[in-house]
Protein backbone atom coordinates (compact mmCIF):
# COMPACT_ATOMS: atom_id res chain seq x y z
CA UNK A 1 0.00 0.00 0.00
CA UNK A 2 1.36 3.40 -0.96
CA UNK A 3 1.06 6.17 1.62
CA UNK A 4 0.12 9.65 0.44
CA UNK A 5 2.82 12.31 0.40
CA UNK A 6 2.80 14.34 3.64
CA UNK A 7 2.03 18.01 3.39
CA UNK A 8 5.22 20.06 3.07
CA UNK A 9 6.25 21.73 6.34
CA UNK A 10 6.25 25.51 6.10
CA UNK A 11 9.20 26.80 8.10
CA UNK A 12 8.46 30.13 9.73
CA UNK A 13 11.58 32.26 9.43
CA UNK A 14 10.10 35.03 11.53
CA UNK A 15 11.53 35.41 15.02
CA UNK A 16 10.22 37.32 17.98
CA UNK A 17 12.56 40.13 19.06
CA UNK A 18 12.58 41.72 22.48
CA UNK A 19 12.89 45.45 21.90
CA UNK A 20 13.82 47.35 25.06
CA UNK A 21 12.80 50.97 24.43
CA UNK A 22 14.74 53.30 26.72
CA UNK A 23 14.43 57.07 27.16
CA UNK A 24 15.15 59.96 29.54
CA UNK A 25 12.31 61.11 31.76
CA UNK A 26 11.35 64.61 32.93
CA UNK A 27 12.96 64.61 36.37
CA UNK A 28 15.28 67.51 37.18
CA UNK A 29 18.07 68.37 37.60
CA UNK A 30 19.05 64.86 36.47
CA UNK A 31 16.78 62.74 34.27
CA UNK A 32 16.30 59.05 35.00
CA UNK A 33 16.58 56.32 32.40
CA UNK A 34 13.28 54.53 31.78
CA UNK A 35 12.65 51.36 29.81
CA UNK A 36 9.94 48.97 28.66
CA UNK A 37 9.84 46.01 26.29
CA UNK A 38 8.01 45.61 22.99
CA UNK A 39 7.81 42.22 21.26
CA UNK A 40 7.80 42.23 17.46
CA UNK A 41 8.50 39.70 14.73
CA UNK A 42 11.27 40.16 12.16
CA UNK A 43 13.00 37.85 9.70
CA UNK A 44 16.38 39.07 10.91
CA UNK A 45 17.93 41.63 13.27
CA UNK A 46 15.87 44.76 12.55
CA UNK A 47 17.25 47.95 11.10
CA UNK A 48 16.63 51.25 12.87
CA UNK A 49 14.12 52.19 10.16
CA UNK A 50 12.09 49.05 10.91
CA UNK A 51 11.56 49.98 14.54
CA UNK A 52 8.20 51.69 15.08
CA UNK A 53 7.40 54.69 17.24
CA UNK A 54 5.80 53.68 20.51
CA UNK A 55 3.85 55.45 23.24
CA UNK A 56 4.04 55.76 27.01
CA UNK A 57 2.30 57.43 29.92
CA UNK A 58 4.08 60.76 30.33
CA UNK A 59 2.12 61.62 33.47
CA UNK A 60 4.13 58.94 35.32
CA UNK A 61 7.50 60.32 34.20
CA UNK A 62 6.91 64.07 34.75
CA UNK A 63 6.50 64.60 31.01
CA UNK A 64 2.74 65.14 30.71
CA UNK A 65 -0.44 65.88 32.64
CA UNK A 66 -2.84 63.06 33.45
CA UNK A 67 -5.64 64.50 31.32
CA UNK A 68 -3.40 64.35 28.21
CA UNK A 69 -0.67 61.91 29.07
CA UNK A 70 0.31 60.25 25.77
CA UNK A 71 3.93 60.80 24.74
CA UNK A 72 5.78 59.24 21.81
CA UNK A 73 9.05 57.31 21.75
CA UNK A 74 11.00 57.79 18.52
CA UNK A 75 13.86 55.31 17.98
CA UNK A 76 17.13 57.10 17.19
CA UNK A 77 19.71 54.33 17.76
CA UNK A 78 19.68 50.63 18.52
CA UNK A 79 22.14 48.18 20.06
CA UNK A 80 22.44 44.42 20.51
CA UNK A 81 21.36 43.25 23.95
CA UNK A 82 23.42 40.10 24.56
CA UNK A 83 21.64 39.33 27.85
CA UNK A 84 18.49 38.31 25.95
CA UNK A 85 17.74 35.96 23.10
CA UNK A 86 16.94 38.26 20.16
CA UNK A 87 17.39 41.28 22.40
CA UNK A 88 17.68 44.84 21.13
CA UNK A 89 18.14 48.07 23.13
CA UNK A 90 16.30 50.90 21.40
CA UNK A 91 17.38 54.40 22.43
CA UNK A 92 14.55 56.89 21.91
CA UNK A 93 13.83 60.58 21.83
CA UNK A 94 10.62 61.75 23.49
CA UNK A 95 8.08 63.55 21.31
CA UNK A 96 4.71 65.14 21.91
CA UNK A 97 1.66 63.52 20.37
CA UNK A 98 2.04 65.84 17.35
CA UNK A 99 5.58 64.44 16.87
CA UNK A 100 7.37 67.66 17.84
CA UNK A 101 10.31 67.30 20.28
CA UNK A 102 9.34 67.27 23.94
CA UNK A 103 10.78 70.02 26.14
CA UNK A 104 12.78 67.35 28.01
CA UNK A 105 14.32 66.08 24.76
CA UNK A 106 17.82 67.60 24.90
CA UNK A 107 19.08 65.43 22.07
CA UNK A 108 16.78 67.02 19.50
CA UNK A 109 18.17 70.52 19.99
CA UNK A 110 21.92 70.10 20.55
CA UNK A 111 24.64 71.09 18.12
CA UNK A 112 26.23 68.16 16.34
CA UNK A 113 29.36 67.83 14.22
CA UNK A 114 30.58 64.39 13.11
CA UNK A 115 34.05 65.91 12.72
CA UNK A 116 34.23 66.67 16.43
CA UNK A 117 35.36 63.71 18.51
CA UNK A 118 34.33 63.32 22.14
CA UNK A 119 35.73 61.05 24.80
CA UNK A 120 33.73 60.91 28.04
CA UNK A 121 35.31 59.55 31.24
CA UNK A 122 32.42 58.45 33.45
CA UNK A 123 33.29 58.17 37.13
CA UNK A 124 30.80 56.67 39.60
CA UNK A 125 30.51 54.95 42.97
CA UNK A 126 29.07 51.49 43.54
CA UNK A 127 26.81 51.63 46.62
CA UNK A 128 25.33 48.91 48.79
CA UNK A 129 23.40 49.35 52.03
CA UNK A 130 23.75 53.11 51.80
CA UNK A 131 27.53 53.30 51.53
CA UNK A 132 30.26 52.75 48.93
CA UNK A 133 31.36 49.16 48.39
CA UNK A 134 34.19 48.39 50.78
CA UNK A 135 33.28 51.02 53.36
CA UNK A 136 32.69 49.76 56.92
CA UNK A 137 29.27 50.17 58.53
CA UNK A 138 30.60 53.12 60.50
CA UNK A 139 33.44 55.46 59.67
CA UNK A 140 35.79 55.16 56.73
CA UNK A 141 38.30 52.70 55.29
CA UNK A 142 42.00 53.52 55.00
CA UNK A 143 42.68 56.92 53.36
CA UNK A 144 42.93 57.38 49.61
CA UNK A 145 46.11 56.19 47.97
CA UNK A 146 46.02 52.46 47.19
CA UNK A 147 42.59 52.40 45.50
CA UNK A 148 43.34 54.18 42.21
CA UNK A 149 43.96 51.42 39.63
CA UNK A 150 44.15 49.15 42.67
CA UNK A 151 44.44 45.37 42.66
CA UNK A 152 43.51 42.88 45.38
CA UNK A 153 40.59 42.26 47.72
CA UNK A 154 41.72 44.86 50.25
CA UNK A 155 41.59 47.58 47.59
CA UNK A 156 38.71 46.63 45.30
CA UNK A 157 36.67 44.02 47.22
CA UNK A 158 35.04 40.89 45.87
CA UNK A 159 32.28 41.91 43.42
CA UNK A 160 33.21 45.33 42.01
CA UNK A 161 35.63 44.01 39.41
CA UNK A 162 33.14 41.35 38.35
CA UNK A 163 30.55 44.08 37.76
CA UNK A 164 32.82 46.36 35.75
CA UNK A 165 34.16 43.47 33.65
CA UNK A 166 30.66 42.25 32.81
CA UNK A 167 29.62 45.81 32.01
CA UNK A 168 32.59 46.12 29.65
CA UNK A 169 31.54 42.93 27.83
CA UNK A 170 27.91 44.07 27.54
CA UNK A 171 29.00 47.38 26.02
CA UNK A 172 31.33 45.70 23.52
CA UNK A 173 28.61 43.20 22.59
CA UNK A 174 26.25 46.12 21.97
CA UNK A 175 28.71 47.80 19.60
CA UNK A 176 29.39 50.68 22.00
CA UNK A 177 32.84 52.18 21.59
CA UNK A 178 33.90 51.47 25.17
CA UNK A 179 37.58 52.33 25.56
CA UNK A 180 38.56 51.22 29.04
CA UNK A 181 37.94 50.80 32.77
CA UNK A 182 39.84 51.46 35.98
CA UNK A 183 39.35 51.65 39.71
CA UNK A 184 39.34 55.29 40.81
CA UNK A 185 40.86 57.30 43.65
CA UNK A 186 38.22 56.64 46.30
CA UNK A 187 37.31 53.17 47.51
CA UNK A 188 34.21 51.89 45.74
CA UNK A 189 34.72 54.39 42.91
CA UNK A 190 35.26 53.30 39.29
CA UNK A 191 35.45 54.78 35.79
CA UNK A 192 34.67 53.77 32.23
CA UNK A 193 35.41 55.66 29.03
CA UNK A 194 33.28 56.10 25.91
CA UNK A 195 34.54 57.59 22.63
CA UNK A 196 32.42 58.73 19.69
CA UNK A 197 32.58 60.86 16.58
CA UNK A 198 29.90 63.53 16.77
CA UNK A 199 28.14 64.76 19.89
CA UNK A 200 24.97 62.75 19.36
CA UNK A 201 26.73 59.44 18.74
CA UNK A 202 29.10 59.86 21.67
CA UNK A 203 26.32 60.95 24.05
CA UNK A 204 23.97 58.20 22.82
CA UNK A 205 26.53 55.56 23.67
CA UNK A 206 27.21 57.10 27.08
CA UNK A 207 23.54 57.00 28.02
CA UNK A 208 23.20 53.39 26.85
CA UNK A 209 26.37 52.44 28.76
CA UNK A 210 24.89 54.02 31.89
CA UNK A 211 21.69 52.05 31.35
CA UNK A 212 23.58 48.77 30.96
CA UNK A 213 25.55 49.39 34.15
CA UNK A 214 22.47 50.20 36.22
CA UNK A 215 20.56 47.21 34.91
CA UNK A 216 23.50 44.88 35.51
CA UNK A 217 23.85 46.05 39.12
CA UNK A 218 20.27 44.99 39.92
CA UNK A 219 21.29 41.33 40.30
CA UNK A 220 24.09 42.25 42.71
CA UNK A 221 21.77 44.37 44.88
CA UNK A 222 24.09 47.29 44.16
CA UNK A 223 23.22 50.84 43.09
CA UNK A 224 25.22 53.15 40.85
CA UNK A 225 25.72 56.52 42.53
CA UNK A 226 26.52 59.19 39.95
CA UNK A 227 26.43 62.13 42.38
CA UNK A 228 29.52 64.30 41.97
CA UNK A 229 30.31 64.37 45.71
CA UNK A 230 28.35 61.60 47.43
CA UNK A 231 30.56 61.66 50.52
CA UNK A 232 30.10 65.39 51.00
CA UNK A 233 32.74 67.75 52.35
CA UNK A 234 35.22 65.01 53.25
CA UNK A 235 38.73 64.23 52.10
CA UNK A 236 37.45 61.82 49.46
CA UNK A 237 37.50 62.53 45.73
CA UNK A 238 34.30 63.42 43.94
CA UNK A 239 33.18 62.01 40.60
CA UNK A 240 33.58 63.75 37.27
CA UNK A 241 32.87 63.07 33.63
CA UNK A 242 35.99 64.59 32.13
CA UNK A 243 35.21 65.45 28.52
CA UNK A 244 37.93 65.14 25.90
CA UNK A 245 37.24 66.92 22.63
CA UNK A 246 38.91 67.47 19.30
CA UNK A 247 37.58 69.18 16.17
CA UNK A 248 38.95 68.42 12.73
CA UNK A 249 40.57 71.89 12.76
CA UNK A 250 42.25 71.19 16.10
CA UNK A 251 43.63 67.92 14.78
CA UNK A 252 44.86 69.13 11.39
CA UNK A 253 45.64 72.87 11.69
CA UNK A 254 45.68 74.00 15.32
CA UNK A 255 48.49 76.38 16.26
CA UNK A 256 49.33 78.34 19.38
CA UNK A 257 47.40 81.45 18.33
CA UNK A 258 44.22 79.48 17.74
CA UNK A 259 44.67 77.56 20.99
CA UNK A 260 45.04 80.75 23.04
CA UNK A 261 41.96 82.25 21.38
CA UNK A 262 40.05 79.05 22.16
CA UNK A 263 41.04 79.17 25.82
CA UNK A 264 40.01 82.84 26.01
CA UNK A 265 36.57 81.83 24.68
CA UNK A 266 36.25 79.05 27.26
CA UNK A 267 37.14 81.57 29.96
CA UNK A 268 34.60 84.09 28.63
CA UNK A 269 31.82 81.49 28.62
CA UNK A 270 32.81 79.66 31.83
CA UNK A 271 29.47 80.35 33.51
CA UNK A 272 27.49 78.95 30.57
CA UNK A 273 29.61 75.79 30.74
CA UNK A 274 29.14 75.34 34.48
CA UNK A 275 25.36 75.77 34.02
CA UNK A 276 25.19 72.51 32.02
CA UNK A 277 28.10 70.59 33.52
CA UNK A 278 26.00 68.82 36.14
CA UNK A 279 24.23 69.74 39.40
CA UNK A 280 25.96 70.34 42.74
CA UNK A 281 29.27 70.99 41.01
CA UNK A 282 30.09 73.58 43.69
CA UNK A 283 30.59 70.63 46.03
CA UNK A 284 33.18 69.10 43.72
CA UNK A 285 34.92 72.06 42.06
CA UNK A 286 36.57 73.41 45.19
CA UNK A 287 40.18 73.71 44.05
CA UNK A 288 40.98 70.49 45.95
CA UNK A 289 41.07 66.83 44.89
CA UNK A 290 42.32 67.50 41.34
CA UNK A 291 39.85 70.31 40.55
CA UNK A 292 39.88 74.04 39.90
CA UNK A 293 37.45 76.29 41.81
CA UNK A 294 34.03 76.57 40.21
CA UNK A 295 34.30 80.36 39.73
CA UNK A 296 37.71 80.28 38.04
CA UNK A 297 39.04 79.12 34.69
CA UNK A 298 42.57 78.06 33.88
CA UNK A 299 44.45 75.60 31.74
CA UNK A 300 47.80 73.87 32.03
CA UNK A 301 49.94 71.21 30.44
CA UNK A 302 49.42 67.90 32.27
CA UNK A 303 47.66 69.83 35.06
CA UNK A 304 44.83 67.79 36.58
CA UNK A 305 44.02 70.67 38.89
CA UNK A 306 43.15 72.92 35.95
CA UNK A 307 39.79 73.58 34.30
CA UNK A 308 41.24 72.25 31.05
CA UNK A 309 44.16 69.85 31.02
CA UNK A 310 46.42 70.19 28.00
CA UNK A 311 48.08 66.84 27.18
CA UNK A 312 51.86 66.89 26.86
CA UNK A 313 51.50 65.83 23.24
CA UNK A 314 49.42 68.90 22.32
CA UNK A 315 52.13 71.62 22.34
CA UNK A 316 54.76 69.15 21.14
CA UNK A 317 52.61 68.53 18.06
CA UNK A 318 52.32 72.19 17.12
CA UNK A 319 49.30 72.80 19.38
CA UNK A 320 47.28 70.15 17.57
CA UNK A 321 45.26 67.26 18.98
CA UNK A 322 42.71 67.08 21.78
CA UNK A 323 41.97 68.86 25.06
CA UNK A 324 40.34 67.64 28.29
CA UNK A 325 37.68 69.71 30.04
CA UNK A 326 37.78 68.45 33.63
CA UNK A 327 34.81 70.47 34.91
CA UNK A 328 31.83 68.32 33.77
CA UNK A 329 30.64 66.12 36.61
CA UNK A 330 29.44 62.57 36.78
CA UNK A 331 25.73 63.48 36.66
CA UNK A 332 26.11 65.78 33.66
CA UNK A 333 24.05 65.22 30.52
CA UNK A 334 26.55 64.40 27.75
CA UNK A 335 24.19 65.88 25.13
CA UNK A 336 24.28 69.28 26.82
CA UNK A 337 27.97 69.11 27.68
CA UNK A 338 29.06 68.31 24.12
CA UNK A 339 26.71 70.93 22.67
CA UNK A 340 28.05 73.66 24.97
CA UNK A 341 31.64 72.80 24.01
CA UNK A 342 30.69 73.06 20.33
CA UNK A 343 28.94 76.40 20.93
CA UNK A 344 32.05 77.89 22.46
CA UNK A 345 34.34 76.51 19.79
CA UNK A 346 32.08 78.06 17.13
CA UNK A 347 32.82 81.54 18.48
CA UNK A 348 36.53 81.27 17.64
CA UNK A 349 37.47 82.18 14.05
CA UNK A 350 39.55 79.76 12.01
CA UNK A 351 41.91 80.65 9.20
N, C-alpha and C positions, 0 to 999 in steps of 0.2 A: 504494500500500500504506500502510495506516495503522499507525503505530508505537504500541505500548502506552504508556500514561501511566507516567512514571518514578515510582518510590516516593518519597513526600515525604521531604525531608531533615529529620531531627530535630536541631535546634540544641541543643547542650548548653550551658545557661547557667551551669553550675557552673564555678568557677575555682579553681585551686589557690593557696592562700595560704601564704606562708612566715611562720610564727609563731615569732619569736625569744623564747623564754622566758628571762627573766633573773631572778636572785635573788642574795641575799647569803649567802656561805658562813660557815663556823664559825671562821675564823681570828681571832685576837685579837692585839693590841687593836683592829685595824682589819680589818673583813671585806673580802673581795675580791668583785667582781661576777663572776658566772658566767653563761654563756649557752649554750643549744643550740636547734636549730631543729626544729620540728614542721611537717610539711606536711599540710594538711587542705583539703577542698573546701567552698566556700560559694557561694551565689548572689550575694552581695554582701559588702561589708566587714562582718566579723562584729561582733556586739555582745559586750560583756564576758561576758554570760550564756551565750553560745554557745561560749565557749572552755573546753575540758575541763581538769580537773586532769591533771597528768602526773607521772611519777616520775623519780627520778635516784638515782645511787649516792652516798649520803651518806658512805660510808667514804672517798671520794676528795676530800671537801670538809671534813673534820673535823666532820661532823655525824652520824656513825653508826659503829658497829663493823662489821667485815667480815662477821661471822656473822649480822647483821641490818641490812642496809645500805639498805633501801628507804626513801626519804623522798618526800614528796609536794609538788608545786608547785601552789599554788592561785592562779589569776589574780586580781589585785585592781585592776589598771588596764591599759589598753592604749593604744598610740600608733602613729600612722602612721610607717612606716619608708620614707622617700622614696628610700633608696639601693637598694631592691629593688623589682622588679615584684611587686605584691600583697604587700608586706611589712608586717608588724605586729610591734611590740615589745610583749611581754606581761610586765609586772612582776608578780612572784609573791611570796607569802609561803611560807615553808617549814613544812610540817606533818609530824607523825609519821604512821606508817601508820594509826593510829586516828583521824586527822584533827584531833588536838589540836595547838595551836601548838607548834612546836619551841622549845627553850630559846634558840636563836640568833635567833628571830623577834621583834625589838624592835618591829616595827610593830603586832603583835597586842595589845600590852599598854600602849601609850602613851596618855596623855590626848589627847583631840581635841575641838576646839571650832570649828565652821565660822565663828563670829563673831570668832575671833582670826585676824588676818592676820600672815603671816610673810614677810619678805623676806631671803633668804640671799645673802650676797656671797661667792662662792667664789673664793679666790685659789689659785694654783697656779704651779709652774714647768714649763716645757717643757725636757726634758733630751734630750741626744743625746751619745753617746760618753762617758757618765759625768759630764757637766757641763751647766750651763744653756746654752741656745741663746745664742750670741753671746759666750760666755766663751772666752778663748784656751786652748790646750792646757795652759799653765802660768800660774799667777798669776791676776790678775783684770783685768777691763776698767776703764775710767774709773770713778771713784766714782759713787755714786748722786746723782741730780739731774736729768739730762735724760731718764731712761727713763720716769718716770711720765707717762702719757698722751702718750708720745713719738711722734714722726713721723720717718720717714726711715730709710734702711738702717743708718746708724751707730747708731741707737737701738733699732730693733726687728728688724733683720736682713731676711732675704729670704723666709722661709717662715712665720714666726710669725703674721703678720697673715692670711695665706691660711688657716691652720688655724682661727684664731678666727672668721673670717668664715664659713667653711664650717660650723663648729660652730653658729654662730648660725642659719644657714639650716636646718640639720637640726632644731634645736630648734623653730623656728617651724613648719616643715612638720609636726612631730609633734604640734603643738598645745600645746607646753609654753610657759608664760607667762614666757619669757625677756625680761628687761627692759633688758639692756645689757651692753657689754663695754668694757674699757679695758686698756691696758698699765699695769703696776704699777710700784712704786718701784724694785725691783731689775731688772737686765737679765735677760731671759728669763722674767720673771714677769708673769702676766696675771690677769684677773678676769672672771667673768661673774656676773650677778645673776638670781635666780629668785624670783618672787613667787607666793604662793598663799594662798587662804582656807581655814583649817583646817590643823592640823599634819600630818595624813596627806597631804593633797593637795600641800602645799608640799614636804614631804620626798620624796614619791614623785617629783615632777618634778625635784628636785635629783639624786636617784640616777640617774634616766634620763638627765639631762643629763651627769652624770659618765660614764655608760656610753657615750654617743654621742661624747664627746670622746676617751675612751681608744680606742675602736674606730676613729675617724677617724685618729688619730695613727699607727696601724699602718702605713699606706701611706707615711708620711713617715719611717719608721724613727725615730720620736720617742716618748719616754715622757712621761707626765704624772706629775710628782712632787708629791704632795699633802702631803709632810711639812711640819710647821709651821716648821722651821728647818733646811732641808737643807744650808745652808752653815755650820752650826754657830755657834760663838761668834765671829763676825766682824761687821764693821760693815755687814752687809747685812740688809735687812728680812726678817722671817719671813713666813709665810702664815697668814692667818686665814680664818674664815668668819663675819664679822660678821653678827649676827642681829637684824634689825629686827622689832619686834613691836608689835601694837596690838590690844587687845580692844575690843569694842563700847562698853564702859563708858569706856575711855580716850578713845575718839573722840568720844563724845556727852556725857559728864558730866565726867569728870576732876576737876580742881581741885587746888590746891596741897597741901591737907591729905592727899588721897588719894595724890598723887604722893610726898610725903615718907614716908608709911606704906609705900608700895610699895618705895621705895629702902631703907628700914630692913629690910624682909623679904628683899630681895636681899642685903643685907649679912649678915643673920643666917644665910642659907643659902648663903653664898659657897662653902663647901667642897663642898657637894652639887652645885653648878653645875660647879665645876672638875672634879669626878670624872667628868662625862660630856661635858666640852667638848673632848675629844680628847687623845690621848697626847702625852707629851713637851712639854706646854705650859709646863713650867718653863724650857725652853730659849727660849721665845718671850716669855712674860710676865715680863720682867725690869725693867720700868720705863723701858726704852729703846725706840727705834724705834716710837714711837706706841703704847705699851702701858703698862698699870699692872702693878705687881709681882703675882705670882701669889697672895701671901698677904694682899693688901690689897684693899679695895673702896672705890671712890669714884665720883662722877658729876660731870658738869660740862657747862655749856652750850657747845656747839661744841668740846668738849675731846676730841681724838682720843688723848690720853694717859690717859683715864679708863677705868674698867671699863665704865661706861655713858655714852655720849655723848647729851646732850639736845639735839635740834635747836633752832636759834634760834626756829623757829616754835612750839615747844611752849609755853613760858611766855607768848609773845605771844598765843597763842590760849586763854588761860585754863587753862594746864596740860592741854591736850587734844591728842591726836594719837598719834604713835608714838615709841618709844625704840629706841636701838641698843646692844645688848650686844656689846662688842668683844672679849670674852674667848674665845668659841668659836674653835677653830683649824680649819685647812683639812682635817684628817683626821677631824673630828668627825662623828658620826652625826646627821644632822638630825632623825631620829625622836626620839632621846634628848634632844637639845638643846631642841627645841620642847616636849617633854613636861615637862622640868624647869622651863622658864620658866612653863608653865601651872600646874605644881604650886605654885610660889612665889606666883604671882598669886592662886591660890585661897585662900591664907592671909590675904589682906588683905580686911577687910570693906568692902562697898560700902553706900551709903545706900539 
